Amino acid sequence: MGMFDFVKGVGKKLGFGDDEPEPTADTLKKELDSHALGTDNVEVVVKGDTAVLKGVVKDQSIFEKAVIAVGNTLGVSKVQADELQVAAPESGTPATAAKEPTFYTVQKGDNLWKIAEKSYGKGKGAKNSIIFEANKPMLTHPDKIYPGQVLRIPDLDQA
């Protein structure tokens, strides 16, 4: 775990021009911080088209949101998060590695209802609101998803 794949040619454009096809660590960090996830102490390093995240976050959901916030950026094909840890719930105990998240890459013709049924089972399309909430603030409207975008799919028992 720790290396996540994204579609390099799909994602949010951060305003860099044709002469700068790859996002920089600074632009990715600004994008990450713009979501106010609590990632102030997360460092972003860029190695080619791979973004490397380092540091400690408060919980698993912030870990997952940080990965998709950076990964769903135009020019990023991979996010390496081996050095991004989740703080332990009790103070004074060391941070731990994050658990393996469930991500879903949006396909042409998908909507959140279809994704919920694919992820949670037939007849569970109404759980689409859980997926939408789990991907805020990166998603601002349930109908605004696009092919190639990666969404986090939370466990139903944790939602």
NUVEXRO-29175 format. One record per residue: residue in one letter; residue number from 1; x, y, z of N, C-alpha, C in turn. Coordinates in steps of 0.05 Angstrom, whole numbers, plus 5000, padded with zeros to 4 digits. Example, Ala and Ser with C-alpha at 12.3 -4.5 7.8 and 13.67 -1.06 7.14 Angstrom:
% residues 2
type->A, seq->1, n.x->5264, n.y->4886, n.z->5156, ca.x->5246, ca.y->4910, ca.z->5156, c.x->5264, c.y->4934, c.z->5156
type->S, seq->2, n.x->5257, n.y->4955, n.z->5142, ca.x->5273, ca.y->4979, ca.z->5143, c.x->5258, c.y->5001, c.z->5157
% end
This chain:
% residues 159
type->M, seq->1, n.x->5017, n.y->4976, n.z->5000, ca.x->5000, ca.y->5000, ca.z->5000, c.x->5018, c.y->5025, c.z->5000
type->G, seq->2, n.x->5007, n.y->5046, n.z->4991, ca.x->5021, ca.y->5071, ca.z->4992, c.x->5025, c.y->5084, c.z->4965
type->M, seq->3, n.x->5021, n.y->5069, n.z->4943, ca.x->5023, ca.y->5081, ca.z->4916, c.x->4996, c.y->5078, c.z->4903
type->F, seq->4, n.x->4985, n.y->5101, n.z->4895, ca.x->4958, ca.y->5102, ca.z->4883, c.x->4959, c.y->5113, c.z->4855
type->D, seq->5, n.x->4945, n.y->5100, n.z->4836, ca.x->4945, ca.y->5108, ca.z->4808, c.x->4922, c.y->5127, c.z->4802
type->F, seq->6, n.x->4928, n.y->5146, n.z->4784, ca.x->4909, ca.y->5165, ca.z->4774, c.x->4913, c.y->5168, c.z->4745
type->V, seq->7, n.x->4894, n.y->5182, n.z->4731, ca.x->4897, ca.y->5186, ca.z->4702, c.x->4910, c.y->5213, c.z->4699
type->K, seq->8, n.x->4935, n.y->5213, n.z->4688, ca.x->4951, ca.y->5237, ca.z->4685, c.x->4938, c.y->5259, c.z->4669
type->G, seq->9, n.x->4925, n.y->5252, n.z->4648, ca.x->4913, ca.y->5272, ca.z->4630, c.x->4885, c.y->5281, c.z->4638
type->V, seq->10, n.x->4876, n.y->5273, n.z->4661, ca.x->4849, ca.y->5280, ca.z->4671, c.x->4853, c.y->5293, c.z->4699
type->G, seq->11, n.x->4838, n.y->5314, n.z->4704, ca.x->4838, ca.y->5325, ca.z->4731, c.x->4836, c.y->5355, c.z->4731
type->K, seq->12, n.x->4837, n.y->5366, n.z->4754, ca.x->4835, ca.y->5394, ca.z->4758, c.x->4860, c.y->5408, c.z->4748
type->K, seq->13, n.x->4856, n.y->5428, n.z->4731, ca.x->4879, ca.y->5444, ca.z->4722, c.x->4884, c.y->5465, c.z->4742
type->L, seq->14, n.x->4910, n.y->5468, n.z->4750, ca.x->4916, ca.y->5487, ca.z->4771, c.x->4926, c.y->5514, c.z->4761
type->G, seq->15, n.x->4923, n.y->5519, n.z->4736, ca.x->4930, ca.y->5545, ca.z->4725, c.x->4957, c.y->5547, c.z->4713
type->F, seq->16, n.x->4972, n.y->5524, n.z->4711, ca.x->4998, ca.y->5526, ca.z->4699, c.x->4994, c.y->5526, c.z->4668
type->G, seq->17, n.x->5012, n.y->5539, n.z->4655, ca.x->5010, ca.y->5543, ca.z->4626, c.x->5022, c.y->5520, c.z->4610
type->D, seq->18, n.x->5021, n.y->5523, n.z->4584, ca.x->5032, ca.y->5503, ca.z->4566, c.x->5062, c.y->5498, c.z->4570
type->D, seq->19, n.x->5076, n.y->5519, n.z->4579, ca.x->5105, ca.y->5516, ca.z->4583, c.x->5111, c.y->5502, c.z->4609
type->E, seq->20, n.x->5091, n.y->5497, n.z->4626, ca.x->5095, ca.y->5483, ca.z->4651, c.x->5074, c.y->5460, c.z->4653
type->P, seq->21, n.x->5078, n.y->5438, n.z->4639, ca.x->5058, ca.y->5417, ca.z->4637, c.x->5055, c.y->5401, c.z->4663
type->E, seq->22, n.x->5074, n.y->5401, n.z->4680, ca.x->5073, ca.y->5386, ca.z->4705, c.x->5068, c.y->5404, c.z->4729
type->P, seq->23, n.x->5051, n.y->5397, n.z->4747, ca.x->5047, ca.y->5413, ca.z->4771, c.x->5072, c.y->5412, c.z->4788
type->T, seq->24, n.x->5077, n.y->5433, n.z->4803, ca.x->5099, ca.y->5434, ca.z->4821, c.x->5090, c.y->5427, c.z->4849
type->A, seq->25, n.x->5110, n.y->5422, n.z->4866, ca.x->5103, ca.y->5416, ca.z->4894, c.x->5087, c.y->5439, c.z->4907
type->D, seq->26, n.x->5095, n.y->5463, n.z->4900, ca.x->5082, ca.y->5487, ca.z->4912, c.x->5052, c.y->5488, c.z->4902
type->T, seq->27, n.x->5048, n.y->5484, n.z->4876, ca.x->5020, ca.y->5485, ca.z->4867, c.x->5003, c.y->5463, c.z->4878
type->L, seq->28, n.x->5014, n.y->5439, n.z->4881, ca.x->4999, ca.y->5417, ca.z->4893, c.x->4994, c.y->5422, c.z->4922
type->K, seq->29, n.x->5013, n.y->5433, n.z->4937, ca.x->5009, ca.y->5439, ca.z->4965, c.x->4987, c.y->5460, c.z->4968
type->K, seq->30, n.x->4987, n.y->5480, n.z->4951, ca.x->4966, ca.y->5501, ca.z->4952, c.x->4939, c.y->5489, c.z->4947
type->E, seq->31, n.x->4937, n.y->5471, n.z->4927, ca.x->4912, ca.y->5457, ca.z->4921, c.x->4903, c.y->5441, c.z->4945
type->L, seq->32, n.x->4921, n.y->5426, n.z->4957, ca.x->4914, ca.y->5410, ca.z->4980, c.x->4904, c.y->5427, c.z->5003
type->D, seq->33, n.x->4919, n.y->5448, n.z->5009, ca.x->4911, ca.y->5466, ca.z->5031, c.x->4885, c.y->5481, c.z->5025
type->S, seq->34, n.x->4878, n.y->5485, n.z->5000, ca.x->4854, ca.y->5500, ca.z->4993, c.x->4829, c.y->5485, c.z->5002
type->H, seq->35, n.x->4831, n.y->5460, n.z->5007, ca.x->4808, ca.y->5444, ca.z->5016, c.x->4804, c.y->5444, c.z->5046
type->A, seq->36, n.x->4822, n.y->5456, n.z->5060, ca.x->4820, ca.y->5459, ca.z->5090, c.x->4814, c.y->5432, c.z->5103
type->L, seq->37, n.x->4830, n.y->5412, n.z->5096, ca.x->4826, ca.y->5385, ca.z->5107, c.x->4841, c.y->5381, c.z->5134
type->G, seq->38, n.x->4859, n.y->5399, n.z->5141, ca.x->4876, ca.y->5394, ca.z->5164, c.x->4902, c.y->5382, c.z->5156
type->T, seq->39, n.x->4912, n.y->5390, n.z->5132, ca.x->4937, ca.y->5379, ca.z->5122, c.x->4959, c.y->5400, c.z->5122
type->D, seq->40, n.x->4958, n.y->5418, n.z->5140, ca.x->4978, ca.y->5440, ca.z->5142, c.x->5006, c.y->5429, c.z->5145
type->N, seq->41, n.x->5009, n.y->5406, n.z->5160, ca.x->5035, ca.y->5395, ca.z->5165, c.x->5043, c.y->5373, c.z->5145
type->V, seq->42, n.x->5028, n.y->5371, n.z->5123, ca.x->5035, ca.y->5351, ca.z->5103, c.x->5053, c.y->5364, c.z->5082
type->E, seq->43, n.x->5075, n.y->5351, n.z->5076, ca.x->5094, ca.y->5360, ca.z->5056, c.x->5088, c.y->5346, c.z->5029
type->V, seq->44, n.x->5090, n.y->5361, n.z->5007, ca.x->5086, ca.y->5350, ca.z->4981, c.x->5112, c.y->5353, c.z->4965
type->V, seq->45, n.x->5121, n.y->5330, n.z->4954, ca.x->5145, ca.y->5330, ca.z->4937, c.x->5136, c.y->5318, c.z->4910
type->V, seq->46, n.x->5147, n.y->5329, n.z->4889, ca.x->5140, ca.y->5319, ca.z->4862, c.x->5165, c.y->5306, c.z->4850
type->K, seq->47, n.x->5160, n.y->5281, n.z->4840, ca.x->5181, ca.y->5266, ca.z->4826, c.x->5170, c.y->5258, c.z->4799
type->G, seq->48, n.x->5175, n.y->5274, n.z->4778, ca.x->5163, ca.y->5269, ca.z->4752, c.x->5133, c.y->5274, c.z->4753
type->D, seq->49, n.x->5117, n.y->5253, n.z->4747, ca.x->5088, ca.y->5256, ca.z->4749, c.x->5077, c.y->5243, c.z->4774
type->T, seq->50, n.x->5094, n.y->5237, n.z->4793, ca.x->5086, ca.y->5226, ca.z->4819, c.x->5088, c.y->5247, c.z->4841
type->A, seq->51, n.x->5066, n.y->5249, n.z->4856, ca.x->5066, ca.y->5267, ca.z->4879, c.x->5071, c.y->5249, c.z->4904
type->V, seq->52, n.x->5089, n.y->5258, n.z->4921, ca.x->5096, ca.y->5243, ca.z->4945, c.x->5086, c.y->5260, c.z->4969
type->L, seq->53, n.x->5069, n.y->5247, n.z->4986, ca.x->5058, ca.y->5260, ca.z->5010, c.x->5073, c.y->5249, c.z->5034
type->K, seq->54, n.x->5081, n.y->5268, n.z->5052, ca.x->5096, ca.y->5261, ca.z->5076, c.x->5084, c.y->5276, c.z->5100
type->G, seq->55, n.x->5083, n.y->5264, n.z->5123, ca.x->5074, ca.y->5277, ca.z->5147, c.x->5054, c.y->5261, c.z->5162
type->V, seq->56, n.x->5038, n.y->5274, n.z->5179, ca.x->5018, ca.y->5261, ca.z->5196, c.x->4992, c.y->5276, c.z->5193
type->V, seq->57, n.x->4970, n.y->5260, n.z->5190, ca.x->4943, ca.y->5272, ca.z->5189, c.x->4927, c.y->5261, c.z->5212
type->K, seq->58, n.x->4905, n.y->5274, n.z->5218, ca.x->4889, ca.y->5268, ca.z->5242, c.x->4875, c.y->5241, c.z->5240
type->D, seq->59, n.x->4864, n.y->5234, n.z->5216, ca.x->4850, ca.y->5208, ca.z->5215, c.x->4850, c.y->5197, c.z->5186
type->Q, seq->60, n.x->4839, n.y->5173, n.z->5184, ca.x->4839, ca.y->5159, ca.z->5158, c.x->4825, c.y->5174, c.z->5136
type->S, seq->61, n.x->4803, n.y->5187, n.z->5142, ca.x->4788, ca.y->5202, ca.z->5121, c.x->4805, c.y->5225, c.z->5110
type->I, seq->62, n.x->4820, n.y->5238, n.z->5127, ca.x->4837, ca.y->5260, ca.z->5117, c.x->4860, c.y->5249, c.z->5100
type->F, seq->63, n.x->4871, n.y->5226, n.z->5108, ca.x->4891, ca.y->5212, ca.z->5092, c.x->4880, c.y->5207, c.z->5064
type->E, seq->64, n.x->4856, n.y->5195, n.z->5062, ca.x->4844, ca.y->5188, ca.z->5036, c.x->4838, c.y->5213, c.z->5020
type->K, seq->65, n.x->4827, n.y->5234, n.z->5033, ca.x->4820, ca.y->5259, ca.z->5019, c.x->4845, c.y->5273, c.z->5009
type->A, seq->66, n.x->4867, n.y->5272, n.z->5024, ca.x->4892, ca.y->5284, ca.z->5015, c.x->4902, c.y->5270, c.z->4990
type->V, seq->67, n.x->4901, n.y->5244, n.z->4989, ca.x->4910, ca.y->5228, ca.z->4966, c.x->4893, c.y->5236, c.z->4941
type->I, seq->68, n.x->4866, n.y->5237, n.z->4944, ca.x->4851, ca.y->5243, ca.z->4920, c.x->4852, c.y->5272, c.z->4912
type->A, seq->69, n.x->4855, n.y->5290, n.z->4932, ca.x->4857, ca.y->5319, ca.z->4925, c.x->4881, c.y->5324, c.z->4908
type->V, seq->70, n.x->4903, n.y->5311, n.z->4914, ca.x->4928, ca.y->5315, ca.z->4899, c.x->4927, c.y->5298, c.z->4873
type->G, seq->71, n.x->4917, n.y->5273, n.z->4875, ca.x->4917, ca.y->5255, ca.z->4852, c.x->4898, c.y->5264, c.z->4830
type->N, seq->72, n.x->4876, n.y->5277, n.z->4837, ca.x->4857, ca.y->5286, ca.z->4817, c.x->4865, c.y->5313, c.z->4806
type->T, seq->73, n.x->4890, n.y->5317, n.z->4801, ca.x->4901, ca.y->5341, ca.z->4790, c.x->4914, c.y->5334, c.z->4763
type->L, seq->74, n.x->4909, n.y->5351, n.z->4743, ca.x->4920, ca.y->5346, ca.z->4717, c.x->4950, c.y->5345, c.z->4718
type->G, seq->75, n.x->4962, n.y->5324, n.z->4707, ca.x->4991, ca.y->5320, ca.z->4706, c.x->5001, c.y->5301, c.z->4727
type->V, seq->76, n.x->4984, n.y->5292, n.z->4746, ca.x->4992, ca.y->5273, ca.z->4767, c.x->4982, c.y->5245, c.z->4759
type->S, seq->77, n.x->5000, n.y->5226, n.z->4757, ca.x->4992, ca.y->5199, ca.z->4750, c.x->4993, c.y->5180, c.z->4774
type->K, seq->78, n.x->5008, n.y->5187, n.z->4794, ca.x->5011, ca.y->5170, ca.z->4818, c.x->5014, c.y->5188, c.z->4843
type->V, seq->79, n.x->5004, n.y->5178, n.z->4865, ca.x->5008, ca.y->5191, ca.z->4891, c.x->5021, c.y->5170, c.z->4909
type->Q, seq->80, n.x->5044, n.y->5176, n.z->4919, ca.x->5058, ca.y->5158, ca.z->4938, c.x->5053, c.y->5169, c.z->4966
type->A, seq->81, n.x->5041, n.y->5152, n.z->4983, ca.x->5034, ca.y->5161, ca.z->5010, c.x->5046, c.y->5143, c.z->5031
type->D, seq->82, n.x->5068, n.y->5129, n.z->5025, ca.x->5081, ca.y->5112, ca.z->5045, c.x->5090, c.y->5127, c.z->5070
type->E, seq->83, n.x->5097, n.y->5153, n.z->5067, ca.x->5107, ca.y->5168, ca.z->5089, c.x->5085, c.y->5187, c.z->5101
type->L, seq->84, n.x->5060, n.y->5183, n.z->5093, ca.x->5038, ca.y->5197, ca.z->5104, c.x->5025, c.y->5179, c.z->5125
type->Q, seq->85, n.x->5024, n.y->5188, n.z->5150, ca.x->5014, ca.y->5171, ca.z->5171, c.x->4989, c.y->5183, c.z->5184
type->V, seq->86, n.x->4974, n.y->5166, n.z->5198, ca.x->4951, ca.y->5174, ca.z->5213, c.x->4958, c.y->5176, c.z->5242
type->A, seq->87, n.x->4951, n.y->5198, n.z->5255, ca.x->4956, ca.y->5202, ca.z->5283, c.x->4941, c.y->5181, c.z->5299
type->A, seq->88, n.x->4953, n.y->5171, n.z->5320, ca.x->4940, ca.y->5152, ca.z->5338, c.x->4919, c.y->5167, c.z->5354
type->P, seq->89, n.x->4897, n.y->5154, n.z->5361, ca.x->4875, ca.y->5167, ca.z->5375, c.x->4883, c.y->5177, c.z->5403
type->E, seq->90, n.x->4900, n.y->5162, n.z->5417, ca.x->4908, ca.y->5170, ca.z->5443, c.x->4933, c.y->5188, c.z->5441
type->S, seq->91, n.x->4933, n.y->5210, n.z->5455, ca.x->4957, ca.y->5227, ca.z->5454, c.x->4980, c.y->5213, c.z->5467
type->G, seq->92, n.x->5003, n.y->5218, n.z->5456, ca.x->5028, ca.y->5206, ca.z->5466, c.x->5035, c.y->5180, c.z->5453
type->T, seq->93, n.x->5018, n.y->5169, n.z->5436, ca.x->5025, ca.y->5145, ca.z->5422, c.x->5033, c.y->5152, c.z->5394
type->P, seq->94, n.x->5051, n.y->5137, n.z->5382, ca.x->5062, ca.y->5145, ca.z->5355, c.x->5041, c.y->5142, c.z->5333
type->A, seq->95, n.x->5045, n.y->5156, n.z->5312, ca.x->5027, ca.y->5154, ca.z->5289, c.x->5030, c.y->5127, c.z->5276
type->T, seq->96, n.x->5010, n.y->5119, n.z->5261, ca.x->5011, ca.y->5092, ca.z->5249, c.x->5006, c.y->5095, c.z->5219
type->A, seq->97, n.x->5013, n.y->5074, n.z->5204, ca.x->5007, ca.y->5073, ca.z->5176, c.x->4977, c.y->5073, c.z->5172
type->A, seq->98, n.x->4968, n.y->5085, n.z->5150, ca.x->4940, ca.y->5085, ca.z->5144, c.x->4931, c.y->5057, c.z->5134
type->K, seq->99, n.x->4905, n.y->5051, n.z->5138, ca.x->4895, ca.y->5026, ca.z->5127, c.x->4890, c.y->5029, c.z->5097
type->E, seq->100, n.x->4888, n.y->5007, n.z->5083, ca.x->4884, ca.y->5008, ca.z->5054, c.x->4857, c.y->5020, c.z->5048
type->P, seq->101, n.x->4856, n.y->5042, n.z->5034, ca.x->4830, ca.y->5055, ca.z->5027, c.x->4818, c.y->5042, c.z->5003
type->T, seq->102, n.x->4792, n.y->5046, n.z->4999, ca.x->4778, ca.y->5038, ca.z->4975, c.x->4773, c.y->5062, c.z->4958
type->F, seq->103, n.x->4783, n.y->5062, n.z->4934, ca.x->4780, ca.y->5083, ca.z->4915, c.x->4765, c.y->5072, c.z->4890
type->Y, seq->104, n.x->4751, n.y->5089, n.z->4876, ca.x->4737, ca.y->5081, ca.z->4851, c.x->4743, c.y->5102, c.z->4830
type->T, seq->105, n.x->4751, n.y->5093, n.z->4806, ca.x->4755, ca.y->5111, ca.z->4784, c.x->4730, c.y->5113, c.z->4767
type->V, seq->106, n.x->4720, n.y->5137, n.z->4765, ca.x->4695, ca.y->5142, ca.z->4750, c.x->4698, c.y->5134, c.z->4721
type->Q, seq->107, n.x->4678, n.y->5119, n.z->4711, ca.x->4677, ca.y->5111, ca.z->4683, c.x->4656, c.y->5127, c.z->4668
type->K, seq->108, n.x->4658, n.y->5128, n.z->4642, ca.x->4639, ca.y->5142, ca.z->4625, c.x->4611, c.y->5130, c.z->4631
type->G, seq->109, n.x->4591, n.y->5148, n.z->4635, ca.x->4564, ca.y->5139, ca.z->4641, c.x->4558, c.y->5135, c.z->4670
type->D, seq->110, n.x->4578, n.y->5137, n.z->4687, ca.x->4574, ca.y->5133, ca.z->4716, c.x->4560, c.y->5158, c.z->4728
type->N, seq->111, n.x->4545, n.y->5152, n.z->4749, ca.x->4536, ca.y->5173, ca.z->4767, c.x->4538, c.y->5162, c.z->4795
type->L, seq->112, n.x->4534, n.y->5178, n.z->4815, ca.x->4539, ca.y->5168, ca.z->4843, c.x->4521, c.y->5145, c.z->4850
type->W, seq->113, n.x->4496, n.y->5145, n.z->4840, ca.x->4477, ca.y->5122, ca.z->4845, c.x->4489, c.y->5096, c.z->4835
type->K, seq->114, n.x->4499, n.y->5096, n.z->4810, ca.x->4511, ca.y->5072, ca.z->4798, c.x->4536, c.y->5064, c.z->4813
type->I, seq->115, n.x->4552, n.y->5083, n.z->4821, ca.x->4577, ca.y->5077, ca.z->4836, c.x->4570, c.y->5065, c.z->4863
type->A, seq->116, n.x->4549, n.y->5075, n.z->4876, ca.x->4540, ca.y->5063, ca.z->4902, c.x->4531, c.y->5034, c.z->4898
type->E, seq->117, n.x->4517, n.y->5029, n.z->4877, ca.x->4508, ca.y->5001, ca.z->4872, c.x->4531, c.y->4983, c.z->4865
type->K, seq->118, n.x->4551, n.y->4993, n.z->4850, ca.x->4575, ca.y->4977, ca.z->4844, c.x->4591, c.y->4972, c.z->4869
type->S, seq->119, n.x->4592, n.y->4992, n.z->4887, ca.x->4609, ca.y->4990, ca.z->4910, c.x->4596, c.y->4975, c.z->4934
type->Y, seq->120, n.x->4570, n.y->4980, n.z->4938, ca.x->4556, ca.y->4969, ca.z->4961, c.x->4537, c.y->4947, c.z->4955
type->G, seq->121, n.x->4531, n.y->4943, n.z->4929, ca.x->4513, ca.y->4922, ca.z->4922, c.x->4487, c.y->4932, c.z->4910
type->K, seq->122, n.x->4474, n.y->4914, n.z->4894, ca.x->4449, ca.y->4921, ca.z->4881, c.x->4428, c.y->4930, c.z->4901
type->G, seq->123, n.x->4414, n.y->4951, n.z->4895, ca.x->4393, ca.y->4961, ca.z->4913, c.x->4403, c.y->4981, c.z->4933
type->K, seq->124, n.x->4429, n.y->4987, n.z->4932, ca.x->4441, ca.y->5005, ca.z->4952, c.x->4449, c.y->5032, c.z->4939
type->G, seq->125, n.x->4436, n.y->5039, n.z->4917, ca.x->4442, ca.y->5064, ca.z->4903, c.x->4436, c.y->5088, c.z->4920
type->A, seq->126, n.x->4417, n.y->5086, n.z->4938, ca.x->4411, ca.y->5108, ca.z->4956, c.x->4434, c.y->5115, c.z->4974
type->K, seq->127, n.x->4453, n.y->5098, n.z->4976, ca.x->4477, ca.y->5104, ca.z->4993, c.x->4496, c.y->5123, c.z->4978
type->N, seq->128, n.x->4488, n.y->5133, n.z->4955, ca.x->4504, ca.y->5152, ca.z->4939, c.x->4511, c.y->5177, c.z->4955
type->S, seq->129, n.x->4494, n.y->5185, n.z->4973, ca.x->4499, ca.y->5209, ca.z->4989, c.x->4523, c.y->5205, c.z->5008
type->I, seq->130, n.x->4528, n.y->5180, n.z->5016, ca.x->4551, ca.y->5174, ca.z->5033, c.x->4577, c.y->5178, c.z->5017
type->I, seq->131, n.x->4576, n.y->5170, n.z->4991, ca.x->4600, ca.y->5174, ca.z->4974, c.x->4604, c.y->5204, c.z->4969
type->F, seq->132, n.x->4582, n.y->5219, n.z->4964, ca.x->4584, ca.y->5247, ca.z->4959, c.x->4596, c.y->5261, c.z->4984
type->E, seq->133, n.x->4586, n.y->5255, n.z->5008, ca.x->4595, ca.y->5268, ca.z->5032, c.x->4625, c.y->5260, c.z->5038
type->A, seq->134, n.x->4632, n.y->5236, n.z->5031, ca.x->4659, ca.y->5227, ca.z->5036, c.x->4680, c.y->5241, c.z->5018
type->N, seq->135, n.x->4670, n.y->5253, n.z->4997, ca.x->4688, ca.y->5266, ca.z->4977, c.x->4687, c.y->5296, c.z->4978
type->K, seq->136, n.x->4673, n.y->5307, n.z->4998, ca.x->4672, ca.y->5336, ca.z->5001, c.x->4699, c.y->5343, c.z->5015
type->P, seq->137, n.x->4710, n.y->5365, n.z->5010, ca.x->4701, ca.y->5388, ca.z->4994, c.x->4710, c.y->5386, c.z->4965
type->M, seq->138, n.x->4723, n.y->5364, n.z->4957, ca.x->4732, ca.y->5362, ca.z->4929, c.x->4708, c.y->5360, c.z->4910
type->L, seq->139, n.x->4687, n.y->5347, n.z->4919, ca.x->4662, ca.y->5347, ca.z->4903, c.x->4644, c.y->5369, c.z->4914
type->T, seq->140, n.x->4634, n.y->5386, n.z->4896, ca.x->4617, ca.y->5408, ca.z->4905, c.x->4588, c.y->5403, c.z->4898
type->H, seq->141, n.x->4583, n.y->5384, n.z->4880, ca.x->4556, ca.y->5378, ca.z->4871, c.x->4555, c.y->5348, c.z->4863
type->P, seq->142, n.x->4534, n.y->5333, n.z->4871, ca.x->4534, ca.y->5305, ca.z->4865, c.x->4534, c.y->5298, c.z->4835
type->D, seq->143, n.x->4525, n.y->5316, n.z->4818, ca.x->4525, ca.y->5311, ca.z->4789, c.x->4550, c.y->5319, c.z->4775
type->K, seq->144, n.x->4569, n.y->5331, n.z->4789, ca.x->4594, ca.y->5340, ca.z->4777, c.x->4617, c.y->5321, c.z->4782
type->I, seq->145, n.x->4615, n.y->5298, n.z->4769, ca.x->4637, ca.y->5279, ca.z->4769, c.x->4645, c.y->5274, c.z->4740
type->Y, seq->146, n.x->4669, n.y->5265, n.z->4735, ca.x->4678, ca.y->5262, ca.z->4707, c.x->4695, c.y->5236, c.z->4705
type->P, seq->147, n.x->4694, n.y->5224, n.z->4680, ca.x->4709, ca.y->5200, ca.z->4676, c.x->4739, c.y->5204, c.z->4682
type->G, seq->148, n.x->4750, n.y->5185, n.z->4696, ca.x->4779, ca.y->5187, ca.z->4704, c.x->4783, c.y->5198, c.z->4732
type->Q, seq->149, n.x->4762, n.y->5211, n.z->4742, ca.x->4764, ca.y->5222, ca.z->4770, c.x->4764, c.y->5198, c.z->4789
type->V, seq->150, n.x->4780, n.y->5201, n.z->4811, ca.x->4781, ca.y->5180, ca.z->4831, c.x->4765, c.y->5190, c.z->4856
type->L, seq->151, n.x->4747, n.y->5173, n.z->4865, ca.x->4731, ca.y->5179, ca.z->4889, c.x->4738, c.y->5159, c.z->4911
type->R, seq->152, n.x->4736, n.y->5169, n.z->4936, ca.x->4739, ca.y->5151, ca.z->4959, c.x->4712, c.y->5138, c.z->4965
type->I, seq->153, n.x->4713, n.y->5112, n.z->4971, ca.x->4689, ca.y->5097, ca.z->4978, c.x->4691, c.y->5088, c.z->5007
type->P, seq->154, n.x->4677, n.y->5101, n.z->5025, ca.x->4680, ca.y->5093, ca.z->5053, c.x->4665, c.y->5067, c.z->5059
type->D, seq->155, n.x->4674, n.y->5053, n.z->5079, ca.x->4660, ca.y->5029, ca.z->5088, c.x->4633, c.y->5038, c.z->5099
type->L, seq->156, n.x->4612, n.y->5022, n.z->5095, ca.x->4586, ca.y->5030, ca.z->5105, c.x->4585, c.y->5031, c.z->5135
type->D, seq->157, n.x->4600, n.y->5014, n.z->5148, ca.x->4600, ca.y->5014, ca.z->5178, c.x->4615, c.y->5038, c.z->5189
type->Q, seq->158, n.x->4631, n.y->5052, n.z->5173, ca.x->4645, ca.y->5075, ca.z->5183, c.x->4632, c.y->5101, c.z->5174
type->A, seq->159, n.x->4613, n.y->5099, n.z->5156, ca.x->4600, ca.y->5123, ca.z->5145, c.x->4580, c.y->5135, c.z->5163
% end
